[in-house]
Amino acid sequence: MDSVIVSNDVLAPLENPELLARSLAGDRASREELARACLLRVRRTVFMAVPRSSDADDVDQDAMSRIFAALPGYRADAKLSTWIDRISVNAVRDYFRRKPVLTALLFSGPSELEPAPESTAPDVGWEQRRLAESLRRHLQRIRPHKRIALMLSVAYGYSVNEIAVMTECSVETAKKRLQHGRQELMSRVRKDPYLLSVLKERGTCRT
């Protein structure tokens, strides 16, 4: 899960057109650097949307295969990161089409959250992982179409119009999914003392 909590600097190669050009030209080192940044972006998307860790790995691989198969046809009509997100979302949606939603919710895997390391100093990374896992646990209980809309809005800041395009629905439908998803998530968050306290502290939650 550490790979999900990364700084935007690590994802900077996705916005480097020269790196993309070298990769497409066959430069192995450039392709590997691009693939690492791309996988981190994909994992960010899939982590919050797919309940089981083993399934998330499969969706990661599916999305990466789609991305690198389609990469030679990328025309820069959208940012590369946005293009990657769109393909990742499609891989997630296909996962839910293949797998019954009820099964995914009832048999989600055990938490990946490990015991906190023994240390007297505060571990910022540990707190970030704990927060991410808490959010993920609540998101798992929200229906997939609302979960995906929430993830795109909260994790990446996409607008309702952009979410509608990426999830292939009307703007009104995207707006409703986002609104209902937020309401459901907040109703769950208010029952989670840890998560509620963290969000209040960060000024991102109102009771």
C-alpha positions as CSV (number, residue, x, y, z in Angstrom):
1,M,0.0,0.0,0.0
2,D,3.0,2.3,0.4
3,S,3.1,2.7,-3.4
4,V,-0.3,4.4,-3.2
5,I,0.9,7.1,-0.9
6,V,3.3,9.0,-3.1
7,S,4.2,12.6,-3.8
8,N,3.2,14.2,-7.0
9,D,6.9,14.6,-7.8
10,V,7.1,10.8,-8.3
11,L,4.3,11.1,-10.9
12,A,6.1,14.0,-12.7
13,P,7.3,11.8,-15.6
14,L,3.7,11.6,-16.8
15,E,3.9,15.2,-17.7
16,N,7.2,15.0,-19.5
17,P,6.6,14.9,-23.3
18,E,10.2,14.2,-24.0
19,L,10.2,11.1,-21.8
20,L,7.0,9.9,-23.6
21,A,8.6,10.5,-27.0
22,R,11.8,8.6,-26.1
23,S,9.7,5.8,-24.7
24,L,7.7,5.5,-27.9
25,A,10.9,5.6,-29.9
26,G,12.0,2.5,-28.1
27,D,14.3,3.8,-25.4
28,R,14.2,1.1,-22.7
29,A,15.2,3.3,-19.7
30,S,12.6,5.9,-20.6
31,R,9.9,3.3,-21.0
32,E,10.7,1.8,-17.6
33,E,10.6,5.2,-16.0
34,L,7.3,6.0,-17.6
35,A,5.9,2.6,-16.7
36,R,6.8,3.1,-13.0
37,A,5.0,6.5,-12.8
38,C,2.1,5.1,-14.8
39,L,1.7,2.1,-12.4
40,L,1.7,4.4,-9.4
41,R,-1.1,6.5,-11.0
42,V,-3.1,3.4,-11.8
43,R,-2.7,2.0,-8.3
44,R,-4.0,5.3,-6.8
45,T,-7.2,4.9,-8.8
46,V,-7.7,1.1,-8.4
47,F,-6.8,1.1,-4.7
48,M,-9.8,3.1,-3.5
49,A,-12.3,1.5,-6.0
50,V,-11.6,-2.3,-5.8
51,P,-12.2,-4.1,-2.5
52,R,-10.0,-7.1,-2.6
53,S,-6.2,-6.7,-2.7
54,S,-5.7,-9.7,-5.1
55,D,-8.4,-8.3,-7.4
56,A,-6.8,-4.9,-7.3
57,D,-3.5,-6.4,-8.5
58,D,-5.4,-8.0,-11.4
59,V,-7.1,-4.7,-12.3
60,D,-3.7,-2.9,-12.1
61,Q,-2.3,-5.3,-14.6
62,D,-5.3,-5.1,-16.9
63,A,-5.1,-1.3,-16.9
64,M,-1.4,-1.3,-17.5
65,S,-1.8,-3.7,-20.4
66,R,-4.5,-1.5,-22.0
67,I,-2.4,1.7,-21.5
68,F,0.7,0.4,-23.1
69,A,-1.2,-1.2,-25.9
70,A,-2.9,2.1,-26.7
71,L,0.0,4.4,-25.9
72,P,1.3,4.5,-29.5
73,G,-2.1,6.0,-30.5
74,Y,-2.0,8.7,-27.8
75,R,-2.5,12.1,-29.5
76,A,-2.2,14.4,-26.5
77,D,-5.8,15.7,-26.9
78,A,-5.9,15.3,-23.1
79,K,-3.2,15.3,-20.4
80,L,-1.4,11.9,-20.2
81,S,-2.5,11.5,-16.6
82,T,-6.1,12.1,-17.5
83,W,-5.8,9.7,-20.4
84,I,-4.4,7.1,-17.9
85,D,-7.1,7.7,-15.4
86,R,-9.8,7.2,-18.1
87,I,-8.4,3.8,-19.0
88,S,-8.0,2.8,-15.3
89,V,-11.6,3.7,-14.7
90,N,-12.7,1.6,-17.6
91,A,-10.7,-1.3,-16.2
92,V,-12.4,-0.9,-12.8
93,R,-15.8,-0.7,-14.4
94,D,-15.1,-3.9,-16.4
95,Y,-14.0,-5.6,-13.1
96,F,-17.4,-4.8,-11.6
97,R,-19.2,-6.0,-14.7
98,R,-17.4,-9.3,-14.4
99,K,-17.8,-9.7,-10.6
100,P,-21.1,-9.6,-8.8
101,V,-21.2,-6.5,-6.6
102,L,-22.6,-8.3,-3.6
103,T,-19.8,-10.8,-3.6
104,A,-17.2,-8.1,-3.9
105,L,-18.7,-6.3,-0.9
106,L,-19.2,-9.4,1.3
107,F,-15.9,-11.1,0.6
108,S,-13.5,-8.2,0.5
109,G,-10.1,-9.2,1.7
110,P,-8.5,-8.5,5.1
111,S,-7.1,-5.1,5.8
112,E,-3.6,-4.5,4.5
113,L,-3.0,-2.2,7.5
114,E,0.0,-3.5,9.5
115,P,0.6,-2.7,13.2
116,A,2.3,0.6,13.7
117,P,6.1,0.3,14.1
118,E,7.4,0.7,17.6
119,S,8.9,4.1,17.7
120,T,8.7,7.2,20.0
121,A,8.8,9.5,17.0
122,P,5.6,10.1,15.0
123,D,5.4,8.2,11.7
124,V,3.7,10.4,9.1
125,G,3.7,7.7,6.5
126,W,1.9,5.4,8.9
127,E,-0.7,7.9,9.6
128,Q,-1.2,8.5,5.9
129,R,-1.6,4.7,5.3
130,R,-4.0,4.4,8.2
131,L,-6.1,7.3,6.8
132,A,-6.1,5.8,3.3
133,E,-7.1,2.4,4.6
134,S,-9.9,3.9,6.7
135,L,-11.3,5.8,3.7
136,R,-11.0,2.7,1.5
137,R,-12.9,0.6,4.1
138,H,-15.8,3.0,4.0
139,L,-15.7,3.4,0.2
140,Q,-16.0,-0.4,-0.2
141,R,-19.5,-0.2,1.2
142,I,-20.7,2.3,-1.3
143,R,-22.1,1.1,-4.6
144,P,-19.4,1.0,-7.3
145,H,-20.7,3.7,-9.6
146,K,-20.9,6.2,-6.7
147,R,-17.5,5.0,-5.4
148,I,-15.8,5.7,-8.7
149,A,-17.3,9.2,-9.0
150,L,-16.2,10.0,-5.4
151,M,-12.7,8.7,-6.1
152,L,-12.3,10.8,-9.2
153,S,-13.6,13.9,-7.4
154,V,-11.8,13.5,-4.1
155,A,-8.5,11.9,-5.2
156,Y,-7.9,13.9,-8.4
157,G,-10.3,16.8,-8.3
158,Y,-12.1,16.1,-11.6
159,S,-15.1,18.2,-12.3
160,V,-18.6,16.7,-12.7
161,N,-18.4,17.2,-16.5
162,E,-15.1,15.4,-16.6
163,I,-16.4,12.5,-14.4
164,A,-19.4,12.2,-16.8
165,V,-17.1,11.8,-19.7
166,M,-14.8,9.3,-18.0
167,T,-17.7,7.2,-16.7
168,E,-19.8,7.5,-19.9
169,C,-22.9,8.9,-18.3
170,S,-24.8,12.2,-18.4
171,V,-23.7,15.2,-16.4
172,E,-26.8,15.0,-14.3
173,T,-26.2,11.3,-13.5
174,A,-22.6,12.1,-12.6
175,K,-23.8,14.9,-10.3
176,K,-26.3,12.7,-8.6
177,R,-23.8,9.9,-8.1
178,L,-21.3,12.3,-6.6
179,Q,-23.9,13.9,-4.4
180,H,-25.4,10.7,-3.1
181,G,-21.9,9.1,-2.7
182,R,-20.7,12.0,-0.6
183,Q,-23.8,11.9,1.6
184,E,-23.4,8.2,2.1
185,L,-19.7,8.5,2.8
186,M,-20.2,11.3,5.3
187,S,-22.9,9.3,7.2
188,R,-20.3,6.5,7.6
189,V,-17.5,8.8,8.5
190,R,-19.5,10.4,11.3
191,K,-19.6,6.9,12.9
192,D,-15.8,6.5,12.7
193,P,-14.2,8.4,15.5
194,Y,-10.7,8.1,14.1
195,L,-11.5,9.2,10.6
196,L,-13.8,12.0,11.8
197,S,-11.2,13.5,14.1
198,V,-8.5,13.5,11.3
199,L,-10.8,15.1,8.8
200,K,-12.0,17.7,11.3
201,E,-8.4,18.5,12.1
202,R,-7.6,19.0,8.4
203,G,-10.7,21.1,7.9
204,T,-12.2,18.7,5.3
205,C,-15.2,17.6,7.3
206,R,-18.2,19.4,8.8
207,T,-20.7,17.9,11.2
